[in-house]
């Protein structure tokens, strides 16, 4: 896999290549490299050995088992995904125990929200519920799936990641207002301007719809969904929910919130007897790019702060 330059930067040492994405990853395993940026180890000067010098096994299953020990605990990333799940619930995009978020780790593993032995629902997600697994759903480390079950729709996440190298995070949620709007024949369009600039840009040209109301439980269905999604950041799943894909967990969740907001407004406008009209092209051209500091970082701090004060919707 070749990571997009916008999604990662590269750090080199004499024995390994590390692709860095965000955060801090501490690993006592990597012999003195104890304060690396979050590391995705993809290559090594000796392809027969892991970056710490341990020889890979000869069988594919042995290689998977031995590669799994390279990865650290991902405490920060697990906490981020858990917080993101709680944000989805607080915003009304996920209810009960349905919905999940993932973060790509490398070319064939990811962190994903799993169902735990004491499952309490998306709103009560904790870091322990985020497990490190291979794309085929098998554990990527010792005890990773002891008591936890991967989502039935894991192929939804892996299908998008396989199809699009730039995607690092996938959100799947069941926002009732988005489902209702789609079933009412209402498209997600750029009907607002400065009210939500990132959402307006996301909706420009419409948000695609996957027209089957099925559980994305295998690669065949995942391929159908990704074909409908194309290169767009979000796809509506008819009678089901949405899939949002981005370079970060925060972006993927904020995209989902924007789509839900537009669906909510659209339903209100239609219910009031109004007509949905895209903003004029000249107004769209006037909308500034406020930058990632405001659009993502500040917006995300707000979402986390809302959790702290117990705000819903």
N, C-alpha and C positions, 0 to 999 in steps of 0.2 A: 504494500500500500504506500502511496506517495501522499504525504500530508500537504495540504495547501499552505503556502507561506503565510497566509493570513490567519491560519489556525494554529501554527506552531513555529517555533524557532529551534535551531539546532546547536547543541553543545557537544564538543568532541573531547575525548580523552584518548590516551594511547591504546586502550583496549576496547572501547565501545563507542557507539553513537547513541546519543540521547535526544529524543524529541521532547521539548518542553511545551506545556500548554498553559498552566496557571497554578497558583498556590505553591505550597511547599510540601515536598515529600521527603520524609526522613526514613532512611533504610540502613540498619546496622549490617545488612547482608552484603552491601556493596563495598566492603573493605575500605572504610575511611571516607567514602563519598556520602557523608551523613547529612548534608544540607543542600541537596539538589532541588531545583525547581521540580514540580510534579513531573515525573519521568515516564516516558513511554519508550522502552528499550526495544529497538527494532533491528539492529544489526551489530555485528561483532567482528573483529579482525579474524577470529577463528570460528567459522560456521559450525564446527563440530562441538563447540563448547559454549556454555552460557557466559554472560559477561563477567561473572565472578570467577570463572576458570573451571567450573564443574563440567565434565563431559556430558553431552546430551545422551539419552538412551537411544537405542537403535530403532525401536518400534515407535509408531506414531503415538500410541497411548503412553509409552514411557516418556517420550519427548514432552507431551502435554503435562504430565505430572511433574517433570523436572523443571519445565519453564514456569510453572505456576508459582514456585517458591521465589522467583526473582522479584515479584511484585510485593510492595509493602502493604501496610494496613489500610492506606487510603482514608485515614480518619477524617481529614478535612473534606474530601470529596463525598464520603458517605453522609456527613453532616449536611453538606450543601444540598444533596439530593433529598434527604429527609425533610429539610426545611422547605424545599421546593414543593414536595408533595403536600405539605401542610398549607402552603400558599394556595395551591390549587383548590383544596377543600375550603379554605377561608373565603376564596373568591367565588365559591359556588360552582366551580368547574368539575368537581369530583365529589361524589357522595358515597357513603358506605365504604366498601372495601374495593371498589372498582376504579381502575386508573393506575398508571405507573409511569415512571421516569427513568431514563437510562443515560449513562455517560460512557462513551468509548474509552477504553484503556489502551488497546493496541489493535493490531490487524485482525485479531479473532477473539478478543475478550472485552467484556464491558461490566460496569457496575449497574445494577438494576434493582428497583424496588420489588422485593419478593414478599410472599405471604408467610407470616411467621407462625410459630406454634401458639402464641397468645395473640393472634390477630385482633386488632381493635379498630381498624379502618384507616383510611388515608389521612384523616385529620389528626390521627394520633401516631403518625409515622415517626420512628426514631432511627438513629444511624444504624442500629443493629439490623434493621429490616433491609438494608441495602447490601446486596451480596455480589461477589465477584465471580462471574461465570464465563465459560466459553460460549461462543455464538451458538453452539449446538445444545446449550442448556446444562452442560455438565459443570461441576464445580471447578473453579480455577485456583483453588487453594484448599488447604486442610480445613475441614469442618464448615466450609462455606455454605453448604446446603443441609447441614445437620439440623433438621427441624424446620427448614424453610423450603418453600416451593417456588420455582420460577413462574412468572406469569404464563398463562396459556397462550397469550399473544406475544411471546418473546420474538417470534418471526417478524412481527410488525416492526420492532426495533432493529433487528439485525438486517432485515430486508432493506430498510432505508440506508443503513450504514454501509452495506455492501454496494448499493447502487450509487452512493454519493460520498466520495472520499472526504469532502469538506465538512460533512456533518459529524459533529462530536457528541451531540445530545439529542435525544428524541423524547417528546412528551406525548402520552396518550391519555386523553381525558374524555369525560362524558358530559359536557355542558348542556343542560336541558334546553336553554334558550337557543343555542346554535342548532340543535337537533330540530326544535320546533320551527325555527325560521326556515330551515331547508325543506322540511316536510310541507311547509306552507307555500313553497315555491319562491321564497325570498332569498336572493343571492347576497353574499357578503361583498359589498362594494364600497368604494371610497365616497361615502355620503357626507362625511365630516372632513374638516380641514384642520385648523390649528387646535381643535378640541383634542385630537390625538394624532400627532404628525406621524409617528412610526406606524400606527395602525392604518392611517390613510394610505401611506406608501405601500404597506403590505397588501392592502385590498385593491390597489390600482389594477384594473384589468380583470378583477374578480378573483375569488378563491375557488380552486378546482374542487370537484365533488367526486368521490368514489361512490358509485350508485348501487352498491350491494350492501345489504344490511346483515353482514356476516361477521363472525368472530375471526380475526386474522390469525389463525392458529397454525398455518403452514406456509411454506415458501411460495407455493403457487398463488395463494390469496395475497400474500405480501407483495409479490411481483405485480399483481393486478393493481393493488393500491398504489405502489410506487410509480407505476405507469401513469395512473390518473394524476398523481401528485406532480410528476415531472420534476422541474428544477425549482418549483415554488416552495416557500417556507412552510405552508400549512395546507392540509387537505381536509375537507369535511367528509366524514363517513356517514352516509345516509342511514338514518334510523339508528345511529350508533354513537357518534362522537366526533372527535378530531384527532389528527396527528400533526404535531408541530416539530420541525427539525431546525437546528441551528448549530453555531459553533460553540455555544456555551449553554449550560443548564438555564442560567438566568434569561438569556435571550429567548430560548425555546418556551419558557413559561410566560414571559411577557408578551410574546406573540399570541399565545393562546388566550391571554387576558384581553388583548386588543380585539381579537376576532369575536370573543364572547360579548364585548362591549358593543361592537357594531351590530351584532345580531340582536342584542337587547334593544338598542335604539331603533333598529329597523322594525321590530315587532311593535314597539310603542307608536311609531309614526303611522304604520299601516292601521293599527287599531284605532288611532285618532282620525282616520280617514284621509291621511296625508299620502303623498306620492314620493317614492324614493328616487332621488336624482343625484347623479355623481356631481361632485364639485367641478366647476369649470377648469379646463386645462390651464388657463392663465393663472388661476388661484393655486393650482397644484404646483406650477412652476415657481410661485412666490414662496412656497413653504421652505424654510431653511432646514439644513441638517444640523440639529442641535448637538450632535456628537455623542459618543458612547458614554462620556462621563455623566451626562444628564439622562440620556435615553435608557441606559442600562444600569450604570452603577448607582446613581441616585434613586432611580425607580426601584431598584432591587432593595436598597436600604429601607425604602418606604414600605415595601411589602413585608420585610422581616419585622419592622417596627410595628406594623399592624398586627402581626401575630402576637407580639409581646403585650399589646393592650387588648387582645381578644376581639378585634374588629372582624366582622363578617360582611362579605359583599362590598 
